[in-house]
Amino acid sequence: MSGAGSPVPDLLIALDRDSTVPLHRQIESAIRDRIRTGHLRKGAVLPPTRTVAASLGVSRGVVVEAYQQLAAEGYVTSRPGGYTHVAVDGTAPARGDSAVPAHRPRIDFGYGRADGGHFPRSAWSRSLRTVLADTPDDRLNYLSGHGVPELRDALCAYLDRVRGTAARPEHTVICNGYAQGIALIVRVLADAGAATLAVEDPSSLDDAVPLARAAGLSVVGVPVSEDGIDVAALARSGADAVVLTPSHQWPLGGILPAASRSAVLAWAADTGALVVEDDYDAEYRYDRAPVGAMQGLAPEHVVYAGSVSKTLAPGLRIGWLLVPARLSAAVAEAKLAADRGSPAIDQLAFADFLTRGEFDRHLRRMRPVYRRRRDALLAALSARLPDLTPVGAAAGLHLVAWLPPDLDEPSVVAAALDRGVGVHGVGDNRLGGPGRQGLLFGYASLSERAIAEGVGLLADAVADVRAHPATNTPTVTAHNTSPAP
């Protein structure tokens, strides 16, 4: 990095004054990284803000702002007139051979992950303390399969305000993330005699598809383009239910147009079919306000599924279903049969977190963080791999980049892994036969520097594939004859 100012003793911060990243963000990121990697251990005392400011040649206010953000995230603690201490343990650097195992990429563009380093630890801790101090005793006993009423009330108010739903607390079911939510829906559908589940193709193949097949339902893939599902093909499928990602199609990133939404809902009304709306990351949109949920248009035909996995952390295992009235009791009974209900303390903590506005504040903090990473990825692709065509970059935590005709997914993925870069092919998400070749890039958990380095290594891998085409013959297996974009 270029810049003025000597590295600060113990912190080793260097500033890039030509970067578009604000100076306080650079300081914050450098300290956070050193805590997370174990170079700054729990209990370590950080230099005073005046010392850091003088060493870096910046105003004290810049350093104060960085320290305050780290304190808000729970990485450090401080008190007026006292020292600032590291509050958490990181992962100490390994001793001896530091080579990365071949199966674990050094730079991983894995998708579906939020940045756990930005989890709002202090705010969540306050909610937990409030719950432990104030929760009535009866909330710690066995509860309804719908979940604690405080969370259902808070969630419905939030979703109606932010996602445009028509939510009813009495028809809301709290579950352990989307994975359990879709399992409950599949079980209720199977018990009701459903025979066929439709899914977008390509789509995520590790949740609804195996669950439906295990329950005895047949699964049909319905082609999607960058504008979403083919509604005419859906109507021909004979499906009893369909799983959709209309606000940010997984993985291509398109938004289902208004006319197509209306057509899907008309199909559901005419046939009695159920629409399962997986609203997995719609809170992160960078070009305009997020598109509202389909459930608000037809709550009697749509199950709305959401979770905190892409917004707070998947490890919390908190999700929810807004269920049509006719299915509410059955889904709640399935939840009770599955595990007797989700943990009450976690539900109540999230209810407090929502009610106090901490969830809104967290999302406002994270949108510019993820947008900068998205922009860094787009800039790196444009500079190093200009013949790749990015799509779906307007929202979410990932994008797809289509490959030119002379490249194939398996060869590029393998060559990238050889160089320590993890990237996935779109083909891994197809039910149908071969389709357009492309790569999936998750960027949420990578710094801008790591993104740029990873794309550079990927560009080297692509050059190697092109230089040795005979040793990189594509291998594509067709699972069925469904059309794909």
Summary of the structure (lengths in Angstrom):
residues: 485
radius of gyration: 24.1
end to end distance: 42.2
largest distance: 71.2
contacts: 1614
relative contact order: 0.12
helix: 44%
strand: 14%
